[in-house]
Amino acid sequence: MEQLKNIQSEIEQYSYPIEEGLSLSEITIKYGFNSYRYGSSSFLEDLFDPISITDKTVFYDLGSGYGNIILYGAIQYPNVQFKGIEILEERNKVCVDLIKKEGITNATAISGDLLKADISDGNVFYLYNPLHDFQYAELLDKLYQISLKKDIVVIAESHCRSFDEADWLEQYHLKDIDVIRKIKYYRSKPAY
């Protein structure tokens, strides 16, 4: 699809100079101790296959970077709400600008700390290593609280150990991206 190619091209155009200009010490002082890793997704076509997507789906990308996933999803699934949370304003601004420029009405990009943001309307949560190991317990508790009210899906790329150990989640799908990277799909177990 031409629109997706244009979006990806613009993300690549803006991301390189932004990433080159970021100073880990400066952003740590500004935003606190977080993981500021950035990775692009080369498997977007396959990412959504193992998910049951309906018009009631609210998909969150926690640590959304430049918005690759939410922009792709919003275009492919126009009746689904896609929301991204990115702590770095510089990255988030690129996504916000693309949403406006492309007239995408079912995507929202928020600049903020995913551990402090209200994500309770979500039922699908994607993560590509947005946190340090010690921060995952807080995120897991937040997701668990949501799962007490409705079924949720968690998609974790690469950093899956914390989700593997959560007794309220069960893995239902696995994708090997390469020798090191994996995507695991989890669903919440019934709360009763």
Z-matrix of the N, CA and C atoms (Angstrom, degrees):
N
C 1 1.448
C 2 1.534 1 108.40
N 3 1.302 2 115.18 1 131.81
C 4 1.467 3 121.46 2 -175.08
C 5 1.528 4 112.68 3 -61.72
N 6 1.329 5 116.68 4 -41.00
C 7 1.462 6 120.06 5 -179.52
C 8 1.528 7 110.93 6 -59.66
N 9 1.319 8 117.58 7 -41.83
C 10 1.462 9 121.00 8 179.41
C 11 1.521 10 111.62 9 -65.89
N 12 1.319 11 116.86 10 -39.52
C 13 1.472 12 120.01 11 177.25
C 14 1.521 13 110.82 12 -62.47
N 15 1.327 14 116.68 13 -42.71
C 16 1.465 15 120.42 14 179.27
C 17 1.523 16 111.64 15 -63.46
N 18 1.319 17 116.04 16 -42.33
C 19 1.465 18 120.30 17 179.12
C 20 1.521 19 110.21 18 -62.88
N 21 1.322 20 117.05 19 -47.37
C 22 1.463 21 120.62 20 -179.83
C 23 1.527 22 111.01 21 -61.19
N 24 1.308 23 116.87 22 -39.87
C 25 1.461 24 121.58 23 178.54
C 26 1.529 25 110.64 24 -62.60
N 27 1.322 26 116.93 25 -42.92
C 28 1.470 27 119.95 26 179.49
C 29 1.523 28 111.38 27 -67.40
N 30 1.335 29 117.06 28 -40.10
C 31 1.470 30 119.85 29 177.71
C 32 1.523 31 109.74 30 -59.77
N 33 1.319 32 116.76 31 -46.12
C 34 1.469 33 120.31 32 179.40
C 35 1.525 34 111.08 33 -62.60
N 36 1.309 35 117.01 34 -38.78
C 37 1.469 36 121.79 35 -179.96
C 38 1.526 37 111.31 36 -62.07
N 39 1.340 38 117.04 37 -42.23
C 40 1.461 39 120.35 38 -176.19
C 41 1.523 40 113.36 39 -87.74
N 42 1.325 41 118.32 40 -30.10
C 43 1.465 42 119.86 41 -172.31
C 44 1.526 43 113.07 42 -69.12
N 45 1.310 44 117.75 43 -38.74
C 46 1.461 45 118.76 44 -176.41
C 47 1.531 46 112.21 45 -59.79
N 48 1.344 47 119.12 46 -53.36
C 49 1.476 48 117.14 47 179.70
C 50 1.525 49 113.40 48 -64.44
N 51 1.329 50 117.00 49 -32.43
C 52 1.470 51 118.95 50 178.35
C 53 1.526 52 110.18 51 -66.18
N 54 1.333 53 116.62 52 -48.81
C 55 1.464 54 120.39 53 -179.04
C 56 1.532 55 111.15 54 -62.42
N 57 1.321 56 117.07 55 -38.90
C 58 1.468 57 120.82 56 178.42
C 59 1.526 58 111.84 57 -64.21
N 60 1.327 59 116.74 58 -30.79
C 61 1.459 60 121.11 59 -176.35
C 62 1.518 61 114.79 60 -88.91
N 63 1.322 62 117.60 61 -6.62
C 64 1.464 63 119.79 62 -178.72
C 65 1.526 64 111.24 63 -79.13
N 66 1.303 65 115.59 64 136.52
C 67 1.461 66 122.60 65 175.51
C 68 1.521 67 108.11 66 -112.09
N 69 1.336 68 117.08 67 119.36
C 70 1.459 69 120.81 68 -177.82
C 71 1.523 70 111.47 69 -55.78
N 72 1.309 71 117.81 70 -41.44
C 73 1.467 72 119.33 71 -178.99
C 74 1.530 73 110.91 72 -66.61
N 75 1.323 74 117.99 73 -40.56
C 76 1.469 75 120.32 74 179.88
C 77 1.526 76 112.01 75 -67.27
N 78 1.320 77 117.15 76 -43.55
C 79 1.469 78 117.83 77 -178.73
C 80 1.523 79 111.55 78 -72.55
N 81 1.330 80 117.58 79 -27.91
C 82 1.461 81 120.22 80 175.96
C 83 1.528 82 109.97 81 -67.89
N 84 1.323 83 117.08 82 -40.45
C 85 1.464 84 120.70 83 176.88
C 86 1.533 85 109.76 84 -64.28
N 87 1.317 86 117.19 85 -42.15
C 88 1.464 87 121.63 86 -176.59
C 89 1.524 88 112.68 87 -72.68
N 90 1.330 89 117.93 88 -44.31
C 91 1.465 90 121.22 89 -171.36
C 92 1.525 91 114.33 90 -109.44
N 93 1.321 92 117.84 91 -10.96
C 94 1.453 93 119.93 92 -177.99
C 95 1.519 94 111.36 93 96.78
N 96 1.309 95 114.85 94 -178.58
C 97 1.455 96 121.84 95 -174.99
C 98 1.519 97 109.42 96 -81.76
N 99 1.307 98 117.05 97 102.56
C 100 1.456 99 123.79 98 178.62
C 101 1.517 100 108.67 99 -139.43
N 102 1.303 101 115.88 100 173.84
C 103 1.454 102 120.89 101 173.57
C 104 1.520 103 107.00 102 -91.65
N 105 1.291 104 116.99 103 123.72
C 106 1.467 105 121.03 104 -177.17
C 107 1.516 106 111.30 105 -109.37
N 108 1.329 107 115.81 106 21.25
C 109 1.463 108 119.96 107 179.22
C 110 1.517 109 110.05 108 -59.89
N 111 1.303 110 114.82 109 148.15
C 112 1.459 111 120.05 110 175.63
C 113 1.516 112 108.36 111 -129.61
N 114 1.311 113 115.86 112 131.16
C 115 1.455 114 120.26 113 176.63
C 116 1.509 115 108.78 114 -137.75
N 117 1.297 116 116.48 115 144.23
C 118 1.458 117 119.06 116 177.50
C 119 1.520 118 108.73 117 -97.61
N 120 1.290 119 115.76 118 154.24
C 121 1.459 120 121.17 119 -176.31
C 122 1.516 121 109.68 120 -103.17
N 123 1.323 122 116.23 121 119.75
C 124 1.459 123 121.28 122 -178.26
C 125 1.529 124 111.20 123 -102.46
N 126 1.311 125 117.54 124 8.88
C 127 1.458 126 121.68 125 -172.57
C 128 1.525 127 111.01 126 -125.60
N 129 1.321 128 116.92 127 27.55
C 130 1.458 129 120.57 128 -173.29
C 131 1.523 130 113.24 129 -56.99
N 132 1.318 131 116.76 130 -36.27
C 133 1.471 132 119.58 131 -178.10
C 134 1.521 133 111.23 132 -60.12
N 135 1.323 134 117.36 133 -33.86
C 136 1.461 135 122.01 134 -175.73
C 137 1.529 136 114.17 135 -93.69
N 138 1.309 137 117.12 136 -16.98
C 139 1.462 138 121.05 137 -172.01
C 140 1.526 139 112.85 138 -57.95
N 141 1.319 140 116.84 139 -39.32
C 142 1.460 141 120.54 140 -172.01
C 143 1.525 142 113.69 141 -88.47
N 144 1.331 143 118.15 142 -12.37
C 145 1.471 144 121.29 143 -175.86
C 146 1.532 145 114.25 144 -54.18
N 147 1.341 146 119.52 145 -45.74
C 148 1.472 147 119.25 146 -176.01
C 149 1.538 148 114.42 147 -80.08
N 150 1.328 149 117.69 148 7.51
C 151 1.466 150 121.03 149 -177.51
C 152 1.525 151 109.01 150 -107.76
N 153 1.303 152 115.85 151 136.42
C 154 1.465 153 120.20 152 172.80
C 155 1.528 154 107.30 153 -83.07
N 156 1.327 155 116.06 154 103.94
C 157 1.464 156 121.24 155 -175.97
C 158 1.521 157 109.36 156 -101.35
N 159 1.342 158 115.51 157 128.49
C 160 1.463 159 121.78 158 176.04
C 161 1.528 160 108.15 159 -130.39
N 162 1.311 161 116.19 160 177.71
C 163 1.463 162 119.01 161 177.45
C 164 1.528 163 112.17 162 -70.94
N 165 1.330 164 117.73 163 -4.31
C 166 1.473 165 122.05 164 175.78
C 167 1.536 166 111.79 165 -96.09
N 168 1.326 167 117.10 166 -3.23
C 169 1.462 168 121.24 167 -179.70
C 170 1.527 169 110.22 168 -70.70
N 171 1.327 170 115.74 169 132.90
C 172 1.469 171 122.41 170 169.80
C 173 1.519 172 105.00 171 -121.72
N 174 1.327 173 115.69 172 109.18
C 175 1.465 174 124.08 173 -171.94
C 176 1.524 175 109.29 174 -100.82
N 177 1.329 176 116.32 175 122.36
C 178 1.464 177 121.72 176 176.97
C 179 1.523 178 110.02 177 -107.94
N 180 1.319 179 115.91 178 134.49
C 181 1.452 180 121.91 179 167.13
C 182 1.524 181 105.40 180 -105.28
N 183 1.317 182 116.70 181 108.92
C 184 1.460 183 122.45 182 -176.85
C 185 1.523 184 108.86 183 -91.01
N 186 1.313 185 115.44 184 104.68
C 187 1.458 186 122.29 185 -170.67
C 188 1.520 187 107.78 186 93.36
N 189 1.316 188 116.19 187 57.04
C 190 1.469 189 122.51 188 -167.03
C 191 1.521 190 115.50 189 -79.71
N 192 1.322 191 118.07 190 -5.44
C 193 1.462 192 119.43 191 177.30
C 194 1.514 193 112.04 192 55.95
N 195 1.320 194 115.69 193 -125.40
C 196 1.466 195 121.97 194 -178.02
C 197 1.528 196 112.13 195 -88.97
N 198 1.313 197 117.66 196 1.11
C 199 1.453 198 121.13 197 173.38
C 200 1.506 199 116.52 198 92.22
N 201 1.334 200 118.02 199 15.11
C 202 1.472 201 120.27 200 -178.94
C 203 1.522 202 112.61 201 -47.69
N 204 1.310 203 116.16 202 -50.04
C 205 1.462 204 120.59 203 -172.38
C 206 1.520 205 111.48 204 -72.40
N 207 1.332 206 117.85 205 -45.67
C 208 1.469 207 117.47 206 -177.90
C 209 1.527 208 111.38 207 -69.94
N 210 1.317 209 117.86 208 -33.64
C 211 1.472 210 119.59 209 178.25
C 212 1.518 211 110.76 210 -68.70
N 213 1.323 212 116.83 211 -44.07
C 214 1.464 213 121.05 212 177.27
C 215 1.527 214 109.91 213 -60.15
N 216 1.324 215 115.78 214 -50.25
C 217 1.463 216 120.29 215 -178.53
C 218 1.516 217 112.36 216 -60.82
N 219 1.328 218 116.75 217 -43.22
C 220 1.468 219 120.48 218 -178.02
C 221 1.521 220 111.92 219 -62.68
N 222 1.314 221 116.76 220 -35.47
C 223 1.469 222 120.03 221 178.85
C 224 1.527 223 110.63 222 -75.19
N 225 1.306 224 117.22 223 -41.70
C 226 1.465 225 120.93 224 -178.40
C 227 1.535 226 112.70 225 -72.67
N 228 1.332 227 116.40 226 -30.80
C 229 1.461 228 121.76 227 -176.60
C 230 1.541 229 109.20 228 -127.37
N 231 1.320 230 117.53 229 78.30
C 232 1.472 231 120.80 230 -172.62
C 233 1.532 232 114.80 231 -66.58
N 234 1.323 233 119.03 232 -13.19
C 235 1.468 234 121.50 233 179.74
C 236 1.528 235 112.79 234 -99.00
N 237 1.335 236 116.53 235 8.74
C 238 1.461 237 122.03 236 -177.58
C 239 1.527 238 108.53 237 -114.74
N 240 1.326 239 116.48 238 143.58
C 241 1.459 240 121.52 239 177.15
C 242 1.531 241 110.01 240 -88.60
N 243 1.335 242 116.53 241 129.07
C 244 1.451 243 123.45 242 177.40
C 245 1.519 244 108.72 243 -118.68
N 246 1.334 245 115.59 244 130.36
C 247 1.460 246 121.04 245 -177.96
C 248 1.520 247 109.64 246 -131.75
N 249 1.314 248 115.72 247 133.78
C 250 1.454 249 120.87 248 177.73
C 251 1.508 250 110.73 249 -118.14
N 252 1.313 251 115.80 250 141.41
C 253 1.459 252 121.41 251 174.73
C 254 1.519 253 107.07 252 -123.05
N 255 1.320 254 116.07 253 121.58
C 256 1.467 255 122.88 254 -179.16
C 257 1.515 256 108.30 255 -132.21
N 258 1.314 257 116.86 256 128.85
C 259 1.464 258 120.76 257 -176.96
C 260 1.535 259 112.44 258 -72.28
N 261 1.335 260 117.29 259 -32.29
C 262 1.467 261 119.74 260 -177.61
C 263 1.534 262 111.03 261 -85.47
N 264 1.323 263 115.46 262 115.67
C 265 1.463 264 121.43 263 -178.41
C 266 1.532 265 111.88 264 -57.54
N 267 1.331 266 116.43 265 -35.48
C 268 1.467 267 120.32 266 -177.52
C 269 1.528 268 111.05 267 -61.76
N 270 1.313 269 116.83 268 -42.87
C 271 1.465 270 121.11 269 178.83
C 272 1.530 271 110.31 270 -70.90
N 273 1.322 272 115.94 271 -46.15
C 274 1.459 273 120.46 272 -177.08
C 275 1.525 274 111.97 273 -60.36
N 276 1.318 275 117.38 274 -37.73
C 277 1.469 276 121.19 275 -178.18
C 278 1.527 277 111.49 276 -60.22
N 279 1.323 278 117.19 277 -37.33
C 280 1.466 279 120.36 278 178.34
C 281 1.531 280 108.99 279 -61.34
N 282 1.315 281 117.48 280 -44.30
C 283 1.465 282 121.66 281 179.79
C 284 1.529 283 110.92 282 -65.26
N 285 1.318 284 117.37 283 -46.37
C 286 1.472 285 121.36 284 179.29
C 287 1.521 286 110.05 285 -57.97
N 288 1.339 287 116.72 286 -45.10
C 289 1.465 288 120.72 287 -179.85
C 290 1.530 289 111.48 288 -63.16
N 291 1.337 290 117.58 289 -39.41
C 292 1.468 291 120.61 290 179.09
C 293 1.531 292 111.82 291 -68.69
N 294 1.311 293 117.30 292 -36.79
C 295 1.465 294 120.92 293 176.56
C 296 1.531 295 109.30 294 -59.46
N 297 1.332 296 115.79 295 -46.80
C 298 1.473 297 120.28 296 179.45
C 299 1.522 298 110.98 297 -65.65
N 300 1.320 299 116.55 298 -49.78
C 301 1.461 300 121.39 299 -176.45
C 302 1.524 301 112.16 300 -59.27
N 303 1.325 302 116.66 301 -41.24
C 304 1.460 303 121.63 302 -177.05
C 305 1.532 304 113.13 303 -87.19
N 306 1.337 305 117.00 304 -5.35
C 307 1.461 306 120.60 305 179.15
C 308 1.521 307 113.34 306 66.21
N 309 1.311 308 116.25 307 36.05
C 310 1.467 309 121.41 308 -178.91
C 311 1.533 310 108.34 309 -84.01
N 312 1.316 311 116.45 310 118.96
C 313 1.464 312 120.50 311 -173.72
C 314 1.526 313 113.96 312 -98.60
N 315 1.318 314 117.70 313 -10.64
C 316 1.468 315 119.83 314 -177.01
C 317 1.532 316 112.39 315 -110.60
N 318 1.330 317 116.32 316 23.84
C 319 1.469 318 120.94 317 176.44
C 320 1.522 319 109.30 318 -131.14
N 321 1.323 320 114.48 319 142.08
C 322 1.455 321 122.00 320 178.60
C 323 1.527 322 107.70 321 -134.56
N 324 1.317 323 116.64 322 135.70
C 325 1.467 324 121.34 323 176.91
C 326 1.525 325 108.19 324 -120.52
N 327 1.309 326 115.00 325 126.14
C 328 1.457 327 121.84 326 -176.55
C 329 1.523 328 108.88 327 -118.35
N 330 1.322 329 116.46 328 135.55
C 331 1.453 330 120.28 329 174.18
C 332 1.523 331 107.59 330 -95.79
N 333 1.323 332 116.11 331 118.09
C 334 1.451 333 119.28 332 -179.68
C 335 1.506 334 111.91 333 174.49
N 336 1.300 335 115.01 334 179.60
C 337 1.451 336 123.85 335 -179.38
C 338 1.527 337 108.18 336 -86.88
N 339 1.315 338 117.93 337 119.67
C 340 1.461 339 120.94 338 -176.23
C 341 1.521 340 112.36 339 -64.20
N 342 1.319 341 117.65 340 -23.31
C 343 1.464 342 119.79 341 177.87
C 344 1.528 343 111.89 342 -75.41
N 345 1.330 344 117.16 343 -20.33
C 346 1.469 345 121.28 344 -179.77
C 347 1.529 346 112.27 345 -103.07
N 348 1.309 347 118.06 346 -15.73
C 349 1.463 348 121.75 347 -176.16
C 350 1.525 349 111.24 348 -75.35
N 351 1.320 350 115.41 349 149.38
C 352 1.467 351 121.28 350 174.99
C 353 1.526 352 107.88 351 -83.03
N 354 1.316 353 116.11 352 111.85
C 355 1.463 354 121.97 353 179.93
C 356 1.528 355 111.06 354 -117.44
N 357 1.323 356 115.82 355 17.69
C 358 1.466 357 120.98 356 -172.22
C 359 1.522 358 113.60 357 -67.05
N 360 1.333 359 118.58 358 -16.20
C 361 1.464 360 120.12 359 177.16
C 362 1.529 361 112.07 360 -81.80
N 363 1.326 362 117.54 361 -8.51
C 364 1.456 363 121.37 362 -177.44
C 365 1.511 364 113.63 363 -79.52
N 366 1.345 365 115.32 364 156.10
C 367 1.458 366 120.14 365 172.12
C 368 1.529 367 112.14 366 -134.90
N 369 1.347 368 116.98 367 -5.84
C 370 1.463 369 122.22 368 171.28
C 371 1.528 370 106.83 369 -131.29
N 372 1.340 371 116.04 370 130.40
C 373 1.460 372 121.22 371 -175.64
C 374 1.526 373 109.10 372 -130.53
N 375 1.333 374 116.39 373 121.60
C 376 1.468 375 122.42 374 179.00
C 377 1.520 376 108.61 375 -109.10
N 378 1.351 377 116.08 376 139.25
C 379 1.460 378 121.37 377 178.80
C 380 1.519 379 110.48 378 -138.91
N 381 1.313 380 115.84 379 133.11
C 382 1.459 381 120.70 380 170.08
C 383 1.528 382 107.33 381 -119.31
N 384 1.308 383 116.39 382 82.57
C 385 1.472 384 123.05 383 175.62
C 386 1.529 385 114.61 384 48.23
N 387 1.330 386 119.34 385 51.93
C 388 1.468 387 118.31 386 -177.50
C 389 1.519 388 114.80 387 -81.30
N 390 1.326 389 117.52 388 -6.47
C 391 1.460 390 120.88 389 -173.01
C 392 1.523 391 111.06 390 -131.10
N 393 1.330 392 114.38 391 166.82
C 394 1.461 393 120.53 392 169.57
C 395 1.528 394 108.11 393 -84.59
N 396 1.330 395 116.53 394 159.89
C 397 1.463 396 121.64 395 -176.10
C 398 1.532 397 112.95 396 -49.22
N 399 1.323 398 116.78 397 -45.50
C 400 1.463 399 119.95 398 -174.47
C 401 1.528 400 112.71 399 -69.73
N 402 1.328 401 118.77 400 -13.49
C 403 1.464 402 121.63 401 -178.33
C 404 1.530 403 113.08 402 -89.24
N 405 1.325 404 117.37 403 -14.57
C 406 1.459 405 119.30 404 -174.92
C 407 1.522 406 113.36 405 -67.26
N 408 1.315 407 118.49 406 -29.12
C 409 1.473 408 120.57 407 179.20
C 410 1.526 409 110.32 408 -60.20
N 411 1.335 410 116.52 409 -41.34
C 412 1.468 411 120.33 410 179.34
C 413 1.534 412 110.72 411 -65.85
N 414 1.323 413 116.82 412 -42.20
C 415 1.465 414 120.03 413 178.27
C 416 1.529 415 110.67 414 -65.13
N 417 1.317 416 116.69 415 -44.10
C 418 1.460 417 120.33 416 179.14
C 419 1.527 418 111.86 417 -59.71
N 420 1.318 419 117.17 418 -39.64
C 421 1.463 420 120.10 419 177.86
C 422 1.529 421 110.16 420 -63.98
N 423 1.307 422 116.17 421 -41.71
C 424 1.468 423 121.21 422 179.13
C 425 1.535 424 110.54 423 -62.20
N 426 1.317 425 116.90 424 -45.42
C 427 1.464 426 120.93 425 178.97
C 428 1.533 427 110.87 426 -67.27
N 429 1.319 428 116.63 427 -38.42
C 430 1.464 429 120.33 428 178.22
C 431 1.532 430 110.65 429 -59.92
N 432 1.324 431 116.81 430 -43.73
C 433 1.470 432 120.31 431 178.92
C 434 1.534 433 110.77 432 -59.15
N 435 1.323 434 117.10 433 -39.16
C 436 1.468 435 120.95 434 177.41
C 437 1.526 436 109.81 435 -65.97
N 438 1.333 437 116.71 436 -40.41
C 439 1.466 438 121.14 437 -177.58
C 440 1.524 439 113.31 438 -66.90
N 441 1.326 440 117.38 439 -17.31
C 442 1.466 441 120.16 440 177.23
C 443 1.525 442 111.25 441 -71.91
N 444 1.343 443 116.26 442 -18.57
C 445 1.468 444 121.06 443 -177.73
C 446 1.524 445 113.17 444 -105.48
N 447 1.333 446 116.68 445 -20.83
C 448 1.473 447 120.01 446 -178.64
C 449 1.518 448 109.01 447 -163.42
N 450 1.317 449 115.70 448 161.32
C 451 1.461 450 120.73 449 175.98
C 452 1.527 451 109.37 450 -71.46
N 453 1.326 452 115.83 451 138.13
C 454 1.457 453 119.90 452 177.06
C 455 1.526 454 110.25 453 -130.25
N 456 1.325 455 114.62 454 161.70
C 457 1.459 456 122.75 455 174.12
C 458 1.523 457 106.99 456 -121.54
N 459 1.318 458 116.72 457 136.97
C 460 1.463 459 122.72 458 175.50
C 461 1.514 460 107.36 459 -120.79
N 462 1.319 461 115.68 460 127.79
C 463 1.462 462 121.98 461 177.82
C 464 1.520 463 106.31 462 -114.08
N 465 1.321 464 116.08 463 114.85
C 466 1.461 465 120.82 464 -176.95
C 467 1.517 466 108.93 465 -116.55
N 468 1.321 467 115.38 466 124.79
C 469 1.454 468 119.90 467 177.42
C 470 1.513 469 109.71 468 -100.05
N 471 1.313 470 115.33 469 126.81
C 472 1.461 471 124.93 470 174.77
C 473 1.522 472 113.78 471 71.69
N 474 1.319 473 118.86 472 -60.90
C 475 1.461 474 121.77 473 -174.69
C 476 1.526 475 108.67 474 -88.37
N 477 1.320 476 116.54 475 85.38
C 478 1.456 477 120.29 476 -171.50
C 479 1.526 478 114.42 477 -109.67
N 480 1.305 479 117.98 478 -11.45
C 481 1.466 480 120.89 479 -174.00
C 482 1.526 481 112.73 480 -54.18
N 483 1.323 482 117.39 481 -44.55
C 484 1.464 483 120.33 482 -179.16
C 485 1.517 484 111.67 483 -61.08
N 486 1.319 485 116.10 484 -38.18
C 487 1.465 486 120.25 485 -179.14
C 488 1.530 487 110.78 486 -76.27
N 489 1.336 488 116.48 487 -34.07
C 490 1.467 489 120.32 488 176.15
C 491 1.523 490 110.81 489 -60.26
N 492 1.323 491 116.80 490 -34.65
C 493 1.461 492 121.88 491 -175.17
C 494 1.528 493 113.67 492 -85.74
N 495 1.325 494 117.52 493 -9.06
C 496 1.466 495 120.73 494 -179.33
C 497 1.525 496 109.10 495 -77.23
N 498 1.334 497 116.74 496 115.58
C 499 1.465 498 119.77 497 -175.33
C 500 1.529 499 113.58 498 -72.00
N 501 1.315 500 118.11 499 -10.46
C 502 1.468 501 121.23 500 179.66
C 503 1.542 502 111.74 501 -93.97
N 504 1.332 503 116.47 502 -0.89
C 505 1.468 504 121.88 503 177.23
C 506 1.518 505 109.92 504 -114.59
N 507 1.342 506 115.72 505 148.28
C 508 1.453 507 120.16 506 172.31
C 509 1.528 508 108.42 507 -129.89
N 510 1.319 509 115.21 508 134.44
C 511 1.456 510 120.00 509 177.86
C 512 1.522 511 108.53 510 -75.32
N 513 1.331 512 116.37 511 134.63
C 514 1.460 513 118.76 512 178.33
C 515 1.520 514 113.43 513 -124.55
N 516 1.334 515 117.16 514 -6.19
C 517 1.465 516 119.28 515 178.76
C 518 1.534 517 108.89 516 -157.91
N 519 1.332 518 115.47 517 150.17
C 520 1.469 519 122.07 518 178.70
C 521 1.519 520 108.72 519 -138.74
N 522 1.335 521 115.20 520 135.40
C 523 1.466 522 121.16 521 173.35
C 524 1.519 523 107.94 522 -123.47
N 525 1.309 524 116.56 523 127.21
C 526 1.459 525 120.90 524 171.42
C 527 1.519 526 107.24 525 -89.92
N 528 1.324 527 116.24 526 120.48
C 529 1.460 528 119.82 527 178.13
C 530 1.521 529 109.53 528 -86.86
N 531 1.319 530 115.47 529 -45.93
C 532 1.461 531 121.88 530 175.72
C 533 1.527 532 106.59 531 -153.88
N 534 1.305 533 116.99 532 -165.36
C 535 1.462 534 120.87 533 -175.91
C 536 1.533 535 112.48 534 -59.26
N 537 1.322 536 116.82 535 -36.22
C 538 1.464 537 120.84 536 -175.80
C 539 1.528 538 112.11 537 -100.49
N 540 1.319 539 116.60 538 -44.51
C 541 1.462 540 120.37 539 -171.52
C 542 1.530 541 112.48 540 -84.28
N 543 1.321 542 113.19 541 136.47
C 544 1.461 543 121.59 542 177.54
C 545 1.522 544 108.04 543 -135.42
N 546 1.316 545 114.98 544 154.75
C 547 1.454 546 120.36 545 170.12
C 548 1.523 547 105.89 546 -120.99
N 549 1.336 548 114.85 547 126.35
C 550 1.455 549 119.72 548 176.84
C 551 1.519 550 108.83 549 -114.06
N 552 1.313 551 114.52 550 138.40
C 553 1.453 552 122.87 551 179.44
C 554 1.526 553 107.68 552 -108.81
N 555 1.309 554 115.68 553 126.00
C 556 1.452 555 122.53 554 179.91
C 557 1.526 556 109.71 555 -121.51
N 558 1.314 557 115.45 556 150.84
C 559 1.460 558 119.59 557 170.46
C 560 1.512 559 107.59 558 -127.95
N 561 1.318 560 114.37 559 151.81
C 562 1.456 561 118.43 560 179.24
C 563 1.521 562 109.51 561 -73.11
N 564 1.319 563 114.63 562 144.95
C 565 1.462 564 120.39 563 175.61
C 566 1.528 565 107.14 564 -81.40
N 567 1.317 566 117.38 565 152.25
C 568 1.467 567 119.03 566 178.51
C 569 1.521 568 111.21 567 -54.22
N 570 1.311 569 116.77 568 139.68
C 571 1.458 570 122.33 569 -175.17
C 572 1.530 571 113.39 570 -81.87
N 573 1.300 572 118.34 571 2.41
C 574 1.469 573 120.25 572 -178.58
C 575 1.496 574 113.43 573 -99.30
